[in-house]
């Protein structure tokens, strides 16, 4: 058992579960923005203190291998609420609305409204407008626009009111996303961090250095978009301050989440309420000299995921199964609510997994992530991720194929794709990715029968 699992096991508690949840339980989804999976003290991270996220973890089921569909806000959130990959929607970049051809009845708010839920939205939406639109709001009633100030209070007011229907409530926070403004030396929307003393700052991560065989398109994208990546000339001391600021922003949003959890306790909602906590994607936090998102590093794609069941059933359990917090989240919410997922979605529900909470239970074999760098040079990348290996392919540049033994090298420091002894393993994941690209109609990927006699391995 690794140190993270050991730490989480200390939070485990045995709670009675005498009262079955109603057929249609209330569902509360709390989503932060740009929070990497390790940015919680319940994960053994001593560089920050998140008592409210820790209490959700203590009462719930923690997934250690939850990954976003796309490491960028708009595409990730589009997948969460439609069950489709961003490229299927044409929403692979921020600021892109759902296409007119997409049947808006498939959005989670409309889906759950059809089966009797009151659907309520507070805070950040970002598909594509920052706030959920108040006209044609995709089946949701809007109770607060995007802003971490006052969001918790709006949610608490709603929870303090009696309800005739089961509800699906989304609370979308912006932080710790404000680290982007910090890196640009701008004022932070919800208050600045203040002076930072170097001696108070965390150490650099173990994978601070770049893998010598890292995909060079990553550095290319950094050079193309200084606004997003103003860290090219950061010193180690600058990166330590960045990490300090990031963790303070996580603590800031943790405090706000605590207000919501207090209202859940005060109103005794645990008997028939599911609470899910996650984030739309992570942040580089200095690993491989990276800030922000878009790249397919573990820090940017591995996100927190905690599911608390009615009656706090299976409280304190830790699950290693790999799940996707985009398309799988959509299917799972439909499953919990008794709604039918839209035809064409392919997420795998983890409802049965959390209800049984068996760490050895078979689930899906792998997930697939995708990215299109926002602005920059429009580079694309894909990832096949299972519990043993991680295969990454970018659409251009040297070393665009990456293969990591994720059990031994979660820091992604040794690219196995350059070694001939891994050619069979490499081919296995190439085939999985190519078949998925054809099946989901990734733009520009040509079927084999149309490609002529020469097929470049791994080339879409």
C-alpha positions in Angstrom: 0.0 0.0 0.0 1.5 3.3 -1.0 1.7 6.3 1.3 -1.4 8.0 -0.2 -3.5 5.0 0.4 -2.1 4.6 3.9 -3.0 8.2 4.7 -6.5 7.9 3.3 -7.1 4.7 5.3 -6.6 6.6 8.5 -9.6 8.7 7.5 -11.7 5.5 7.2 -14.7 5.2 9.5 -17.6 2.8 9.9 -21.0 4.3 9.7 -24.5 2.8 9.9 -26.4 2.6 6.7 -29.9 1.7 7.9 -31.8 4.0 5.7 -31.9 3.4 2.0 -31.7 6.4 -0.3 -34.7 7.3 -2.3 -35.0 6.1 -5.8 -34.1 9.6 -7.0 -31.5 10.9 -4.6 -30.5 14.5 -4.5 -27.2 15.1 -6.2 -24.7 17.9 -5.4 -21.8 18.3 -7.7 -19.0 20.6 -6.5 -16.4 21.4 -9.2 -13.3 23.5 -8.8 -11.2 24.7 -11.7 -7.6 23.6 -12.3 -7.1 21.5 -9.2 -4.6 18.6 -9.6 -5.4 15.4 -7.8 -2.6 15.7 -5.2 -3.7 19.2 -4.1 -5.6 18.0 -1.0 -4.1 17.3 2.4 -6.0 14.0 2.6 -3.8 12.8 -0.2 -0.8 13.1 2.1 0.2 16.6 0.7 1.8 18.5 3.6 2.2 21.7 1.6 -1.5 22.7 2.1 -4.4 22.1 4.5 -7.8 21.3 3.1 -10.0 20.4 6.1 -13.3 20.5 4.2 -12.1 18.4 1.2 -10.7 16.0 3.8 -14.0 15.7 5.5 -15.7 14.9 2.1 -13.0 12.3 1.6 -13.6 10.9 5.1 -17.3 10.5 4.4 -16.9 9.3 0.8 -15.1 7.1 -1.7 -11.9 8.5 -3.1 -10.7 7.6 -6.6 -7.0 7.9 -7.0 -7.0 7.4 -10.8 -9.6 9.8 -12.0 -8.7 11.7 -15.2 -10.3 14.5 -17.2 -11.4 14.0 -20.7 -9.6 17.2 -21.8 -7.1 19.3 -19.8 -8.8 22.6 -20.6 -11.9 24.1 -19.0 -14.4 24.5 -21.9 -13.8 21.1 -23.6 -13.7 19.3 -20.2 -16.9 20.8 -19.0 -18.6 20.2 -22.4 -17.8 16.5 -22.0 -19.1 16.4 -18.4 -22.5 17.8 -19.3 -23.0 16.0 -22.7 -21.2 12.7 -22.4 -19.3 13.3 -25.7 -15.7 14.0 -26.4 -14.9 17.6 -27.2 -13.9 16.8 -30.8 -17.2 15.2 -31.4 -18.9 18.4 -30.4 -16.4 20.7 -32.1 -15.7 22.2 -28.7 -12.0 21.5 -28.4 -11.1 25.1 -27.4 -12.3 27.5 -24.9 -15.0 29.9 -26.0 -16.6 27.5 -28.4 -20.4 27.0 -27.9 -22.2 23.7 -28.3 -23.0 23.4 -32.0 -26.5 24.0 -33.3 -26.5 20.5 -34.6 -26.2 19.1 -31.1 -29.6 18.2 -29.5 -29.6 20.3 -26.3 -32.0 17.8 -24.7 -28.9 15.7 -24.1 -27.3 18.2 -21.6 -27.5 16.8 -18.1 -29.8 19.6 -16.9 -32.5 18.7 -19.5 -31.9 15.0 -19.0 -32.6 15.1 -15.3 -35.4 17.5 -15.6 -37.2 15.0 -17.8 -37.1 12.4 -15.0 -38.4 14.8 -12.3 -35.4 16.6 -11.0 -35.1 20.3 -10.2 -31.7 21.2 -11.8 -29.9 24.2 -10.3 -26.6 25.9 -11.3 -24.3 28.2 -9.4 -21.0 29.6 -10.5 -18.7 28.8 -13.5 -20.2 27.1 -16.6 -17.8 27.9 -19.4 -19.6 26.1 -22.2 -19.0 28.5 -23.7 -20.1 31.5 -21.6 -18.4 31.9 -18.2 -21.8 31.9 -16.4 -24.7 29.6 -17.2 -27.0 31.7 -19.5 -30.2 32.7 -17.8 -32.2 32.4 -21.0 -32.2 28.8 -22.4 -30.1 27.5 -19.5 -30.0 23.9 -20.6 -32.6 22.7 -18.1 -31.0 24.5 -15.1 -32.3 27.2 -12.8 -29.5 29.7 -12.4 -29.0 30.8 -8.8 -25.6 32.5 -9.0 -23.3 33.8 -11.8 -19.6 32.9 -12.1 -17.9 34.3 -9.0 -16.3 32.6 -6.0 -17.6 35.5 -3.9 -21.2 34.8 -2.8 -21.4 31.4 -4.6 -21.4 29.4 -1.4 -24.0 31.7 0.1 -26.3 31.2 -2.9 -26.0 27.5 -2.6 -26.5 27.5 1.2 -29.7 29.6 0.7 -31.0 27.0 -1.7 -30.1 24.1 0.6 -31.8 25.8 3.5 -35.1 25.8 1.6 -37.4 22.9 1.5 -37.9 21.1 -1.8 -40.7 19.1 -3.3 -38.5 17.4 -5.9 -35.1 15.7 -5.8 -32.5 18.2 -7.0 -29.3 18.2 -9.0 -27.3 21.1 -7.8 -24.0 22.2 -9.4 -21.6 24.5 -7.6 -18.8 25.6 -10.0 -15.8 27.4 -8.4 -13.1 29.3 -10.3 -10.2 28.7 -7.9 -7.4 27.6 -7.9 -7.5 28.9 -11.5 -6.4 32.3 -10.3 -2.9 31.0 -10.3 -3.0 32.0 -14.0 -3.3 35.6 -13.0 -0.6 35.1 -10.4 1.8 33.8 -13.1 1.0 36.9 -15.3 1.7 39.2 -12.3 -1.9 40.4 -12.4 -4.4 41.1 -9.6 -6.2 38.0 -8.6 -10.1 38.3 -9.0 -10.9 37.2 -5.4 -8.0 38.7 -3.5 -4.2 38.7 -3.9 -1.9 36.3 -2.0 0.3 39.0 -0.5 4.0 38.9 0.0 5.6 35.4 -0.2 8.7 34.5 1.8 10.8 32.0 0.0 11.4 30.1 3.3 7.7 29.5 3.5 7.5 28.0 0.0 7.2 24.3 -0.8 10.1 22.4 -2.3 10.3 21.7 -6.0 8.5 18.5 -7.2 10.6 15.3 -7.7 9.8 15.6 -11.5 10.7 19.3 -11.8 13.2 18.4 -14.5 12.0 17.7 -18.0 12.2 14.2 -19.4 15.1 14.4 -21.9 12.9 12.6 -24.5 9.8 14.7 -23.8 7.7 15.7 -26.8 9.3 18.9 -28.1 5.9 20.2 -29.3 5.3 21.0 -25.6 8.1 23.5 -25.5 7.1 24.8 -28.9 3.6 25.6 -27.6 5.0 27.3 -24.6 7.0 29.6 -26.9 3.9 30.4 -29.0 1.7 31.5 -26.1 3.5 33.7 -23.7 0.2 34.9 -22.1 -0.6 31.4 -21.0 3.0 30.4 -20.2 4.9 33.4 -18.8 7.2 31.0 -17.0 9.8 30.2 -19.6 12.5 32.1 -17.6 11.3 31.2 -14.2 14.1 30.4 -11.7 13.6 27.5 -9.2 12.8 30.2 -6.6 10.0 31.5 -8.9 8.6 28.0 -9.2 8.5 27.6 -5.5 6.6 30.8 -5.1 4.2 29.7 -7.8 3.6 26.5 -5.9 3.0 28.4 -2.7 0.4 30.7 -4.4 -1.3 27.7 -6.0 -1.8 25.9 -2.7 -3.1 29.0 -1.0 -5.7 29.3 -3.7 -6.7 25.7 -3.1 -7.1 26.5 0.6 -9.2 29.5 -0.3 -11.7 27.5 -2.3 -11.7 24.7 0.4 -12.9 27.3 2.9 -15.8 28.2 0.6 -16.7 24.5 0.1 -16.9 24.2 3.9 -19.9 26.5 3.9 -21.8 24.2 1.6 -20.9 21.1 3.7 -22.0 22.9 6.8 -25.4 23.5 5.2 -25.6 19.8 4.2 -25.0 18.8 7.8 -27.4 21.4 9.2 -30.2 20.3 7.0 -29.5 16.6 7.5 -29.3 15.9 3.8 -27.1 12.9 4.1 -29.9 10.3 4.2 -30.8 10.9 0.5 -28.0 13.0 -1.0 -25.0 12.1 -3.2 -22.2 14.5 -3.1 -19.5 14.4 -5.9 -16.4 16.5 -5.8 -14.0 16.9 -8.7 -12.2 19.5 -10.9 -12.3 20.1 -14.6 -8.5 19.6 -15.0 -5.3 20.0 -13.1 -2.3 22.3 -13.2 1.3 21.7 -13.9 2.4 22.9 -10.5 6.0 23.2 -11.7 6.3 19.5 -12.8 8.5 19.4 -15.9 8.7 23.3 -15.6 5.0 23.5 -16.6 2.2 25.8 -15.4 -1.4 25.8 -16.5 -3.0 22.9 -18.4 -3.5 21.7 -22.1 -0.5 19.3 -22.0 -1.2 15.6 -21.2 1.0 15.4 -18.1 -0.3 13.6 -15.0 -0.5 16.8 -13.0 -2.8 18.4 -15.6 -5.0 15.4 -16.3 -5.2 13.5 -12.9 -8.0 15.2 -11.0 -9.6 14.7 -7.5 -12.7 12.6 -7.5 -14.7 11.9 -4.3 -18.2 10.4 -4.3 -20.2 10.5 -1.0 -23.2 8.2 -1.0 -26.5 8.6 0.9 -26.0 7.6 4.5 -22.2 8.0 3.9 -22.2 4.3 2.8 -18.6 3.0 2.2 -17.1 6.0 3.9 -13.4 6.2 3.8 -12.9 3.7 1.0 -10.2 4.3 -1.6 -10.6 2.9 -5.2 -7.8 2.5 -7.7 -10.0 1.8 -10.8 -9.4 4.2 -13.6 -12.3 6.6 -14.5 -13.0 9.6 -16.6 -14.6 12.6 -15.0 -16.1 13.8 -18.3 -17.9 11.1 -20.3 -18.0 8.7 -17.3 -19.4 11.4 -15.1 -22.2 12.1 -17.5 -23.2 8.4 -17.6 -22.9 8.0 -13.9 -25.2 11.0 -13.1 -27.8 9.6 -15.5 -27.4 6.2 -13.8 -27.9 7.6 -10.3 -30.9 9.7 -11.4 -32.6 7.0 -13.5 -32.2 8.9 -16.8 -31.2 7.3 -20.1 -27.9 8.6 -21.5 -28.2 10.1 -24.9 -27.6 7.7 -27.8 -24.0 7.9 -29.0 -22.4 8.7 -25.6 -19.9 6.0 -24.5 -19.1 6.8 -20.9 -18.9 4.0 -18.3 -21.0 4.5 -15.1 -19.1 4.0 -11.8 -22.4 3.8 -9.8 -22.0 0.1 -9.1 -18.4 0.6 -8.4 -19.0 3.1 -5.6 -21.9 1.1 -4.2 -19.8 -2.0 -3.9 -16.5 -0.1 -3.2 -14.4 -3.2 -4.0 -10.9 -2.1 -5.0 -10.5 -5.4 -6.9 -13.7 -5.1 -8.9 -13.3 -5.2 -12.7 -14.2 -1.9 -14.3 -13.1 -0.5 -17.7 -9.7 -1.4 -19.0 -8.6 2.0 -20.1 -9.7 5.6 -20.7 -8.7 8.0 -23.5 -8.0 11.7 -23.1 -7.5 14.3 -25.8 -6.2 17.9 -26.0 -5.9 20.8 -28.4 -3.7 23.5 -27.1 -5.7 26.7 -26.6 -4.4 29.5 -28.9 -0.7 28.8 -29.6 -0.1 26.7 -32.7 -3.2 24.4 -32.4 -1.3 21.3 -31.6 -3.3 18.2 -30.8 -2.6 15.2 -28.5 -4.2 12.0 -27.3 -3.6 9.6 -24.5 -4.5 6.0 -23.7 -4.3 5.4 -20.0 -4.8 2.2 -18.0 -3.5 1.2 -14.6 -0.2 0.0 -16.0 0.9 2.2 -18.9 0.2 5.6 -20.3 0.6 6.1 -24.1 0.7 9.7 -25.4 0.7 10.8 -29.0 1.0 14.4 -30.3 0.4 15.3 -33.9 3.8 16.9 -34.6 7.4 17.2 -33.5 10.2 15.0 -32.2 9.4 12.3 -29.6 5.7 12.9 -30.2 5.1 9.3 -29.0 5.4 8.8 -25.2 5.1 5.6 -23.2 5.4 5.4 -19.5 5.1 2.6 -16.9 2.7 4.5 -14.8 3.1 2.1 -11.8 6.8 2.8 -11.6 7.1 6.2 -13.2 4.1 8.4 -12.4 6.4 11.4 -12.7 6.8 10.6 -16.4 10.6 10.8 -16.4 11.5 7.8 -18.6 9.9 7.7 -22.1 9.9 4.0 -23.0 8.8 4.6 -26.5 12.4 5.1 -27.6 13.3 1.5 -26.6 12.9 -1.3 -29.1 12.0 -3.8 -26.3 8.7 -2.0 -25.8 7.7 -2.2 -29.5 4.9 -4.7 -28.9 3.5 -2.7 -25.9 3.8 0.5 -28.0 1.9 -1.2 -30.9 -0.8 -2.3 -28.6 -1.6 1.2 -27.5 -1.2 2.6 -31.0 -3.9 0.2 -32.2 -6.3 1.1 -29.3 -5.9 4.8 -30.0 -6.2 4.5 -33.8 -9.3 2.4 -33.5 -10.8 5.0 -31.1 -9.9 7.9 -33.4 -11.7 6.2 -36.3 -14.7 5.2 -34.2 -15.2 8.7 -32.8 -14.2 10.4 -36.1 -11.3 12.5 -35.0 -10.8 15.2 -37.7 -8.0 14.4 -40.1 -7.5 10.8 -39.1 -7.7 8.7 -42.3 -9.1 5.1 -42.3 -6.5 2.4 -43.2 -8.2 1.5 -46.4 -7.8 5.1 -47.6 -4.2 5.6 -46.6 -2.4 3.7 -49.4 0.2 1.0 -48.7 2.4 2.9 -46.2 1.1 3.4 -42.7 3.4 5.3 -40.3 3.0 3.7 -36.9 1.3 6.0 -34.4 0.5 8.6 -37.0 -3.1 9.7 -37.1 
